[in-house]
């Protein structure tokens, strides 16, 4: 006997993470309420155990069929994809915000407040140059909620924290020792979201000259080869965090870093969720959409073709190669208040 809310936010994992700031404001605005979140299976573990979500449903036939007969008071549809907007359109609710799917297969806004977000996907000049809103501001507008810099809302189990502590002990990283995370991950959707090994090596060597620290290399399985290439020539203070960590283990390890250097990636979002100082390298994606909560710096590629959101690139140098490692080292020093 309370407000029943359905959130349809399936993809991508990083976008799911940065949608979680909605949860606490929703609970305040519609108290008491019951929140169901429909999410893609690949992002399900990110939200599993989240105390702010009453029912977590993976997008699959087993979940969708029962969903067809349930009644909700409010649907928040925050993906602009056919499968997500189709669900939101047939969902049984008197009020809907975000995006739906028309009978002609086109995406349309349910409410006027979502028109701007839809336009961002259609107008490159608006998205790349004129927009000044973060993703969170845009999503809160769609949901007709005031944005007050709410933080990410991702819960970690004790087991994940204990795992991170055990790994640091295994690597002989002492209590209080400075650890810098270097995240090589960036997904496969866009080209050049993070440095290649030569730039990473220059960064860790330059960092070693100014800061007594350990450097942890992060990445998914697709980054294994790059991490191994870096380790061959890297200083002995550089270690691999492994490429087989679960999402929650990955987040817990990032949470033990004094600062994290990363591209626009899931690792960036998890570091932000852990309230770590971050230096974010931007090439193909839009820096203005990333909310750093006053705890980070954006290093934007100087090339004139960025951002581009392209999946392939034949430029030389690439947008990431144009970002100087020394400038990133200086940003780390500023975040850690290192004077030398």
TORBA-134957 format. One record per residue: residue in one letter; x, y, z of N, C-alpha, C in turn. Coordinates in steps of 0.2 Angstrom, whole numbers, plus 5000, padded with zeros to 4 digits. Example, Ala and Ser with C-alpha at 12.3 -4.5 7.8 and 13.67 -1.06 7.14 Angstrom:
2
A506649725039506249785039506649845039/S506449895035506849955036506450005039/
This chain:
340
X500449945000500050005000500450065000/X500950074995501350134994501450144987/X501850194985501950214978502450164975/X502150134970502550084966502950114960/X503550104960503950144955504350084951/X504350094945504750044940505250094937/X505950074938506450104934506650054929/X506650084923506950044917507550074915/X508150044917508750074915509250014915/X509349994908509649924907510449934906/X510649974902511349984900511550054901/X512250064900512750014901512950014908/X513449974910513549964917513750034921/X514150074917514350134920513750184921/X513350184916512750224916512250204921/X512150134923511750114928512050134935/X512750134935513050164942512850234943/X512950274938512750344939512050364938/X511650314938510850324939510650314946/X511150284950510950264957510850324961/X511150384960510950444964510250464964/X509850434960509150444960508750414966/X509050354968508650314973508450354979/X508950384983508750414989508250474988/X508350514983507850564982507150534980/X507150484976506450454975506150424981/X506550394986506250374992506050434996/X506350484996506150545000505450574997/X505450584990504950614987504250574987/X504350504987503750464987503750414993/X503950444999503950405004503150385007/X502950325008503350265007503250245000/X503850204997503750184990504150114990/X503950084984504250014983504550024976/X505250014975505550024969505749954966/X505549944960505749894956506249914950/X506849884949507349914944507449854939/X507249864933507449814927508049834924/X508549784924509249804922509449744918/X509949764914510249704909510649664914/X510649594912510949544916511749564918/X512049594913512749604914512849664919/X512349704921512449754926512049734933/X511749674933511349654939511849654945/X512449624944512849614950513049684953/X513049734949513149804952512649824957/X512049804956511449824960511249774965/X511549714965511349664969511449674976/X510949674981511049684988510949764989/X510749804985510649874986510049884990/X510149914996509549915001509049964999/X509150004993508650054991508250024986/X508449964983508049934978507649874981/X506949874980506549824983506549764979/X506549774972506549714968506949724962/X507449684961507949694956507849634951/X507649654944507449614939507949614933/X508249554932508649554926508249554919/X508449584914508049584908508049524905/X507549484905507449414902506749394902/X506549344898505849324897505549304904/X505949274908505649254915505449314919/X505749374918505549434922505049474918/X505049474912504649524908503949494908/X503849434908503149404908502749424914/X503049414920502649434926502549514926/X503049544924503049624924502449644920/X502249614915501649634911501049644914/X500949604920500249604923500349644930/X500949664931500949704938500749784936/X500549814941500349884941500849924945/X501049984942501450034945501150104945/X501350144949501150214949501550254945/X502150244944502650284940503150244937/X503250254931503850224927504350274925/X504950254926505550304925505950264919/X505850284913506250254908506850294905/X507450264907508050314906508550284901/X508350234897508750214891508350234885/X508750254879508450274873508550214868/X508450154870508450094866507750064865/X507650024859507049994858506849954863/X507249904865507049854870506849884877/X507149944879507049974885506350014885/X506350054879505750094878505150054877/X505149994874504649954873504349934879/X504749914884504449894890504149944894/X504450004894504150064897503450084894/X503450074888502750094884502250044886/X502349984886501849934888501749924896/X502149954900502049944907501449974909/X501149944914500549974917500650024922/X500550084920500650144925500350204922/X499950244927499650304924500150364923/X500750354926501250414925501850384922/X502150414917502850394914503250454913/X503850444914504350494913504950464909/X505250504905505850474901505650464894/X505750394892505650384885505250324883/X504850334878504450274876504550254868/X504250204866504350184859503650194855/X503650224850503050244846502850174842/X502250184839501950124835502350124829/X502750174827503150174821503950154823/X504050134829504750114831505150174832/X504950234833505350294835505350304843/X505850334845505950354852505550414853/X505150424858504850494860504850504867/X504850564870504850584877504150574880/X504150544886503450544889503250604892/X503750644894503650714897504050764894/X503850834895504250884892504950884895/X505050874901505650874904506150824901/X505950774897506450734894506650754887/X506350804884506450824878507250844877/X507550874882508250894881508650834881/X508550784885508950724885508850684878/X508250684875508250654868508550694863/X508550764864508950804859509650794859/X509950774865510650764865510850704861/X510450654860510550604856510550614848/X510250674847510150684840510550744837/X510750784841511150844839511850844842/X512350834837513050824840513250894842/X513050944839513351014842513051024849/X512451004850512251014857512550974862/X512650904860512950864865513750874866/X514050884860514850894861515050964863/X514651014862514951084863514451124867/X513851124866513351174870513151154876/X513051084877512851054883513351074889/X513051094895513451104901513251064907/X512751014906512450974911512750914912/X512850894918513050824919512550774918/X512750704917512250654916511750654922/X511950664928511450664934510950724933/X511250784931510750834930510250814925/X510450784919509950774914509450724916/X509650664920509250614922508750644927/X509050684932508550714937508050754934/X508250794928507750834925507150784922/X507450734918506950684915506450654921/X506650644927506250614932505850674936/X505950734934505650794937505850794945/X506450784946506750784953507250844953/X507350874959507850924960508550894961/X509050914958509650884958510150924963/X510350884969510750924974511350884975/X511750864970512350834970512350774974/X511750734973511750664977512350624974/X512550584979513150534977512850474974/X513350434971513150364969512950324975/X512450284974512150234979512350164978/X512950144979513150074978513350044984/X513049994986513249954992513749904991/X514249894995514749844995514649795001/X514649735000514649685005515349685009/X515349665015515949655019516449615015/X516149565012516649515009517049545004/X516849595000517249634995517749674998/X517549705004518049745007518649705010/X518449645013518949595016519349575010/X519049565004519449534999520049584997/X519849654997520349704995520849705000/X520749705006521249705012521649645011/X521449585009521849525009522349535003/X522049564997522449574991523049624993/X522949674996523449724998523949695002/X523749645007524249615011524649565007/X524349535002524649484998525249524994/X525049584992525549624988526049664993/X526049644999526449685004526449755004/X525849785003525649855003525549865010/X525949905014525849925021525249975022/X525049965028524450015030524750085030/X524350125027524550195026525050215020/X525250155016525650165010525250195005/X525450245001525050274995525050224989/X524350214987524250174981523850214976/X524150214970523850254965523550194960/X522950204958522650154953522650184946/X522850144942522950164934522450114931/X521850134929521350094926521450094918/X521550044915521650034908520950024904/X520450004908519849984905519450034902/X519050024897518650074894518150044889/X518049984890517549954886517649944878/X517249924874517349914867516949964863/X516450004866516050044862516350094858/X516850124861517150184858517950174857/X518250204852518950194851519350244856/X519950224858520450264862520150294868/X519850254873519650284879520150284884/X520750254883521250254888521950244884/X522450264888523150264885523350194883/X523750184878524150124876524750114881/X525050054881525650044885526150094885/X526450124880526950174880526750234884/X526150264884525950314888525950294895/X525650234897525650214903526250204907/X526750184903527450174905527750244907/X527650284903527950354904527650384910/X526950374911526650394917526950364923/X526950304924527250274930527950284931/X528350294926529050314927529050384930/X528750434927528750504929528450504936/X527850474938527550474944528050444950/X528450394948528950364953529450414955/X529650464950530150514952529850564957/X529250574957528950624962528550604968/X528350534968527950514973528150444975/X528250434981528350364984527750324985/X527650284980526950254980526950184977/X526450144977526350084973525850104968/X525850074962525350084957525050014955/X524350014956523949954954523649964947/X523849924942523549924936522849884936/X522349914934521649884933521449874926/X521049824925520749814919520349754919/X519949744913519549684912520049634908/X519749574907520049524903520349544897/X519949594893520249624887520849664888/X521049684894521649724895522149684897/X522149614898522649574901523249584897/X523249584890523849584886524249654887/X523849704887524149774888524449774895/X524149744900524449754907525049714907/X525049654904525649614904526249644901/X526149684895526649714891526949774896/X526449804899526749864904527149834909/X526949784912527349754918528049734916/X528149714910528849694907529349744908/X529149804907529649864907529449914913/X528949904917528749944922529249944928/X529349994932529649994938529349944943/X529749924948529549874953529049894958/X528849954957528249974962527549974958/X527549944952526949934948526749864949/X526149854950525849784951525149784947/X524949724946524349704943523849694948/X523249724947522649704952522249644950/X522449624944522149564941521549584937/X521349534932520849554927520249514928/X520249474933519649424935519249444941/X519349504943518949524949518249534947/X517749524952517049534951516949614951/X516449634949516249714950516349734957/X516149704962516149724968516849724971/X517249674969517949664971518349724968/X518249734962518549794958518349854962/X517749874963517549934967517949934974/X517949884977518349884984519049894983/X519349864978520049884977520249954975/X519749984971519850054969519750094975/X519350074980519250114986519850114991/X520350074989520950074993521450114990/X521350144985521850194981521750264984/X522350294985522350364987522050414981/X522150384975521950424969521950374963/X521450384958521350344953521450384946/X521850354941521950384935521550344930/X521150364926520650324922520350364916/X520150324911519750354906519050354908/X518550374904517850374905517650304904/X517550274910517450194910517050174917/X516950114917516650084923517050094929/X517750084928518150104934518150174936/X518050214932517950284934517350294938/X516750264936516150274940516250234947/X516550184947516650144954517150184958/X517650214955518050254959517750324962/X517250344958516850404960516350384966/X516150324965515650294970516050284977/X516650264976517050254982517350324985/X517150384982517350444984518150454984/X518450424979519150434978519250494973/X519850524974520050574970520250544963/X519950574958520050544951520350594946/X520850574942521050604936520750574930/X520350604926519950564921520250594914/X520450554910520650564903520050564898/X519950614895519450624890519650624883/X519450584879519550584871518950584868/X518650524866518050524862517350534865/X517350544872516750554875516750624879/X516150644881516050714883516250724891/X516750764892516950774899516350814903/X515950854900515550894904514950854907/X514850794905514350754907514550714913/X515150714915515450674921515450714927/X515050694932515050724939515650704943/X516050744945516650724949516550744957/X516050784958515850804965516450834968/X516850874965517350914967517950874970/X517950814968518550774970519050744964/X519050784959519450764953519550814948/X519950794943520150834938520050804931/X519750844926519650814919520250834915/X520550794912521150804907520850794900/X520750844896520350834890520850844884/X520850794880521250794874521250854870/X521850884868521850944864521650934856/X521550874854521450864847520750894845/X520750924839520050964837519550914835/X519650854834519050804832518750774838/X518950784844518650754850518250804853/X517650784856517450714857517050694850/X517050624849516750604842516250544843/X516350504849515950454850516050394844/X516550394841516650344836516950284838/X516750224835517050164837517650144834/X517850174829518550164826518850234824/X519550234824519850294823520550274819/X520650314814521350304811521750364811/X521650414816522050474817522750454820/X523150494819523850494822524150564823/X524250574829524150534835523350534837/X523250484841522550484843522450534849/X521750544850521650584856521950574862/X522050504864522350484870523050494870/X523350484864524150494863524250564864/X523850604863523950684863523950704870/X523750664875523750684882524350664885/X524750714887525450704890525450674897/X525750624898525750594905526050634910/X526450684909526750724914526150774916/X525750794912525150834914524650794919/X524650734918524250684922524550684929/X525250674929525650664935525550734939/X525550784936525450854939524750854943/X524250824939523550824942523550784948/X523850724948523850684954524150714959/X524750754958525050784964524550844967/X524250874962523750924965523250894969/X522950834967522450804971522650774978/X523250754978523550734984523950784988/X523950844986524350904989525050884990/X525350864984526050844984526450904981/X526950934985527250994983527850984978/X528250924979528850914976528750904968/
